[in-house]
């Protein structure tokens, strides 16, 4: 089973789900970690990777790593092979972590624990392989922020297609702060293995179109890794960062490789897309257009009786943002919300900084500081992470720790005091939120009510969503916790184990408000297309901010700046760059002296 050495048990609230596996669920495991621009030590990190799994729980079918400050700015901005050692360290973490499962928990050949929705081509039983294995189906970075998605070997062929997105939130919209996302299409009922890079089925994993096979259902899952503005006083900037994510994080298909990929083991990554080249080229190639681009063209044709409706185009564009009426959404990262607007005083350090204790009446129990959490306050006020929810927090602050590097890992067990940095308030910077699918529309919502219309239900007490057939489609949380303190970072990783039903999110559709001309021509409107437009319009109406029409050109411009800054940082701040710069200077000086001597001879 997956064991967690030295974990200290804190009082916890009942989770919204349980640890029992079901063949009707897809198990997810999401981890967020600010790496401190330092490579992780795989042998140290791996034993704790699956800390959010309960005892005897099977390895998750999808594993998502949301990473911030992955590497120094020079390597992160240049991307490509400069990031390989940092990413490979996490691949090794996953490989080593799988060894912690014994044959009792690693049986992947049927029975409980999912199975990938009807077959999951390439399934492996416990007799075939005693240990689980994962394929890194997509890796994507934007500057210092990265996302890595792994699929368990027996379900990897269920990945029908992959789309990615990125937005810079730092200086001049560069990627020193930012967000990067991956949206997956997960097959539910295919009966034969698929090459996830091929164009068969419902589209290739690398960038197929937005269509499914005749007998194939696909559920959509969206994962976003984010790193927002730092410092206590930057509260409003963090809210603005989230607004920019909603407006400019637009999903496009993964670029198709022009050369045949080399054969790799299933442990190896199958797709890697980094910032070694501009995120999005200035020209809009066919396979880089938003998912509903063709839908927009059809919308224009449908409305021949009148002018092409800009509302339909805006709705289709919005459906490619993080708010999608057809997708589960998980939003994780170093969101940087603090527990105070001001730095701590010496008295605060002595009297208010949390210490390890199970006595919730102790004034230094972390629950008292949690009441000051900026993010909770801002979400409740409707100023950020609109419509998203979070499992109860039953773990200590994840930032900021002061480490001397003597111990590679610090466990809570037996600890009398946490090694807080004295100049920063301990805070829950590292968080994982998710969006529950919307509930059926009420009569008030259908009638317009307060003008909100039909869309995502923001009622925090309602944890159940239902599709148009009345089936429950909700995120069920098994565990939400933090990992130990690692010497390579001043943040603690945070992990969420959850399950979602193996069924697509089918939002109840209400007709769009039609103009008189559209009503007169309604007999010519394809019914299925009309329903898709309604779903897209619904998502657009409830997304807190509209998609920026200039998102592509702004990202391309910022990417050029990143390459320039990355090159300068490489030459100035790295040993290799210093050596290259020094050799260039010496070579230039030597050449000038030789030329000078020849001219004077």
PEGIVEN-V194356 format. One record per backbone hydrogen bond with DSSP energy under -1.0 kcal/mol. CO is the residue of the C=O (numbers start at 1). NH is the residue of the N-H. E is the energy in kcal/mol with one decimal. If there is no record, write none. Layout:
# PEGIVEN-V194356
co->{CO & CO}
nh->{NH & NH}
e->{E & E}
This chain:
# PEGIVEN-V194356
co->{4 & 6 & 22 & 24 & 26 & 27 & 28 & 29 & 30 & 31 & 32 & 33 & 35 & 41 & 41 & 42 & 45 & 46 & 48 & 50 & 54 & 61 & 62 & 63 & 64 & 65 & 66 & 67 & 68 & 69 & 72 & 73 & 74 & 75 & 79 & 80 & 83 & 84 & 85 & 87 & 88 & 89 & 90 & 91 & 92 & 93 & 94 & 96 & 97 & 98 & 102 & 102 & 125 & 133 & 135 & 135 & 136 & 136 & 138 & 139 & 140 & 142 & 144 & 145 & 146 & 147 & 148 & 149 & 149 & 150 & 151 & 152 & 152 & 155 & 156 & 158 & 161 & 162 & 163 & 164 & 165 & 167 & 170 & 171 & 174 & 175 & 177 & 177 & 178 & 179 & 180 & 181 & 182 & 183 & 184 & 185 & 186 & 195 & 196 & 200 & 204 & 205 & 209 & 213 & 217 & 219 & 220 & 221 & 222 & 223 & 224 & 225 & 226 & 227 & 231 & 234 & 235 & 236 & 237 & 238 & 239 & 240 & 241 & 242 & 243 & 244 & 245 & 247 & 248 & 252 & 265 & 285 & 286 & 290 & 292 & 293 & 294 & 295 & 296 & 297 & 298 & 299 & 301 & 303 & 309 & 310 & 311 & 312 & 313 & 314 & 315 & 317 & 318 & 320 & 324 & 328 & 329 & 330 & 331 & 332 & 333 & 333 & 334 & 338 & 345 & 346 & 347 & 348 & 348 & 359 & 362 & 364 & 365 & 366 & 369 & 370 & 373 & 374 & 375 & 376 & 377 & 378 & 379 & 385 & 389 & 398 & 399 & 400 & 408 & 410 & 412 & 418 & 419 & 427 & 427 & 427 & 429 & 431 & 433 & 434 & 442 & 443 & 445 & 448 & 459 & 465 & 467 & 471 & 476 & 477 & 479 & 481 & 485 & 486 & 490 & 493 & 494 & 495 & 496 & 497 & 497 & 498 & 499 & 500 & 501 & 506 & 515 & 516 & 517 & 519 & 521 & 522 & 526 & 527 & 528 & 529 & 530 & 531 & 532 & 533 & 534 & 535 & 536 & 537 & 538 & 539 & 548 & 550 & 551 & 552 & 553 & 554 & 555 & 556 & 557 & 558 & 559 & 560 & 561 & 562 & 563 & 564 & 565 & 566 & 567 & 568 & 569 & 570 & 574 & 575 & 576 & 577 & 578 & 579 & 580 & 581 & 582 & 583 & 584 & 585 & 586 & 587 & 588 & 589 & 590 & 591 & 592 & 593 & 594 & 595 & 596}
nh->{7 & 413 & 25 & 502 & 500 & 62 & 498 & 64 & 496 & 66 & 494 & 68 & 38 & 44 & 45 & 46 & 48 & 49 & 51 & 53 & 57 & 152 & 29 & 150 & 31 & 148 & 33 & 146 & 35 & 37 & 76 & 77 & 78 & 79 & 82 & 83 & 87 & 88 & 89 & 91 & 92 & 93 & 94 & 95 & 96 & 97 & 98 & 99 & 100 & 101 & 105 & 106 & 129 & 153 & 137 & 151 & 270 & 271 & 149 & 273 & 147 & 145 & 70 & 142 & 67 & 140 & 65 & 137 & 138 & 63 & 135 & 155 & 156 & 158 & 159 & 187 & 185 & 254 & 183 & 252 & 181 & 179 & 173 & 174 & 170 & 144 & 169 & 170 & 227 & 167 & 225 & 165 & 223 & 163 & 221 & 160 & 219 & 198 & 205 & 203 & 208 & 162 & 211 & 216 & 188 & 186 & 328 & 184 & 330 & 182 & 332 & 180 & 334 & 178 & 234 & 238 & 239 & 240 & 241 & 242 & 243 & 244 & 245 & 246 & 247 & 248 & 249 & 548 & 250 & 164 & 268 & 288 & 289 & 293 & 296 & 297 & 298 & 299 & 300 & 301 & 302 & 303 & 304 & 306 & 313 & 314 & 315 & 316 & 317 & 318 & 319 & 320 & 321 & 251 & 327 & 222 & 435 & 224 & 433 & 226 & 335 & 431 & 228 & 374 & 349 & 350 & 351 & 352 & 353 & 362 & 365 & 355 & 368 & 370 & 372 & 373 & 377 & 378 & 379 & 380 & 381 & 383 & 382 & 388 & 434 & 492 & 427 & 421 & 487 & 485 & 415 & 420 & 402 & 398 & 399 & 429 & 335 & 333 & 331 & 389 & 446 & 447 & 448 & 451 & 462 & 473 & 470 & 467 & 499 & 17 & 497 & 495 & 410 & 489 & 401 & 483 & 32 & 481 & 30 & 478 & 479 & 28 & 476 & 26 & 503 & 468 & 519 & 520 & 521 & 522 & 524 & 525 & 530 & 531 & 532 & 533 & 534 & 535 & 536 & 537 & 538 & 539 & 540 & 541 & 542 & 543 & 551 & 554 & 555 & 556 & 557 & 558 & 559 & 560 & 561 & 562 & 563 & 564 & 565 & 566 & 567 & 568 & 569 & 570 & 571 & 572 & 573 & 574 & 578 & 579 & 580 & 581 & 582 & 583 & 584 & 585 & 586 & 587 & 588 & 589 & 590 & 591 & 592 & 593 & 594 & 595 & 596 & 597 & 598 & 599 & 600}
e->{-1.3 & -1.4 & -1.8 & -3.3 & -1.9 & -1.9 & -2.3 & -3.0 & -2.7 & -3.5 & -2.2 & -2.3 & -1.1 & -1.4 & -2.6 & -2.7 & -1.8 & -1.3 & -1.6 & -1.8 & -2.1 & -2.9 & -1.8 & -3.5 & -2.8 & -2.3 & -2.3 & -2.9 & -2.8 & -2.9 & -2.6 & -2.5 & -1.8 & -2.7 & -1.6 & -1.6 & -2.3 & -3.0 & -1.3 & -1.8 & -2.3 & -1.7 & -2.2 & -2.1 & -2.7 & -2.6 & -1.7 & -1.0 & -1.7 & -1.5 & -1.3 & -1.4 & -2.3 & -2.7 & -1.3 & -2.6 & -3.4 & -1.2 & -2.8 & -3.8 & -2.8 & -1.7 & -2.4 & -2.9 & -2.8 & -2.5 & -3.0 & -1.1 & -1.4 & -2.7 & -2.7 & -2.2 & -1.0 & -2.2 & -1.5 & -3.8 & -2.5 & -1.6 & -3.4 & -2.4 & -2.7 & -2.4 & -2.0 & -1.8 & -2.7 & -2.2 & -3.1 & -1.0 & -2.4 & -2.5 & -3.2 & -1.8 & -2.8 & -2.5 & -2.0 & -3.3 & -2.4 & -2.4 & -2.9 & -1.6 & -2.8 & -1.2 & -1.2 & -1.4 & -2.6 & -3.2 & -2.2 & -2.9 & -2.5 & -2.6 & -2.9 & -2.6 & -1.4 & -1.0 & -1.1 & -1.9 & -1.8 & -2.2 & -2.4 & -1.9 & -1.8 & -2.3 & -1.9 & -2.3 & -2.0 & -2.3 & -2.1 & -2.7 & -1.2 & -2.4 & -1.1 & -1.5 & -1.0 & -2.1 & -2.1 & -1.6 & -2.1 & -2.3 & -1.9 & -1.7 & -2.8 & -1.7 & -1.0 & -1.4 & -1.2 & -2.5 & -2.4 & -2.4 & -2.3 & -2.4 & -1.7 & -1.4 & -1.8 & -2.8 & -1.2 & -2.4 & -2.3 & -2.4 & -3.3 & -2.1 & -1.4 & -2.2 & -1.8 & -2.9 & -2.1 & -1.6 & -2.6 & -2.8 & -1.4 & -1.6 & -2.5 & -2.1 & -1.7 & -2.0 & -2.1 & -1.8 & -1.6 & -2.7 & -2.7 & -2.2 & -1.5 & -2.7 & -1.3 & -1.9 & -2.5 & -2.0 & -3.3 & -2.4 & -2.2 & -2.2 & -2.3 & -2.2 & -3.6 & -1.1 & -1.2 & -1.3 & -2.1 & -2.0 & -2.6 & -3.0 & -2.9 & -2.0 & -1.2 & -3.4 & -1.4 & -3.3 & -2.2 & -2.2 & -2.4 & -1.7 & -2.9 & -3.0 & -3.0 & -1.6 & -1.7 & -2.6 & -2.7 & -2.2 & -2.6 & -3.0 & -1.6 & -3.3 & -3.1 & -3.2 & -2.2 & -1.1 & -2.4 & -2.1 & -1.2 & -1.3 & -1.9 & -1.4 & -2.3 & -2.0 & -2.0 & -2.3 & -2.0 & -2.2 & -2.6 & -2.9 & -2.2 & -2.2 & -2.5 & -2.5 & -1.5 & -1.9 & -1.7 & -2.1 & -1.8 & -2.2 & -2.2 & -2.1 & -2.2 & -1.4 & -1.4 & -2.2 & -2.1 & -1.8 & -2.9 & -3.1 & -2.1 & -2.2 & -2.8 & -2.3 & -2.1 & -2.1 & -3.2 & -1.1 & -2.7 & -2.7 & -2.5 & -3.0 & -3.0 & -2.7 & -2.2 & -2.4 & -2.8 & -2.7 & -2.6 & -2.7 & -2.9 & -2.5 & -2.2 & -2.2 & -2.4 & -2.6 & -2.5 & -2.4 & -2.0 & -2.1 & -1.6}
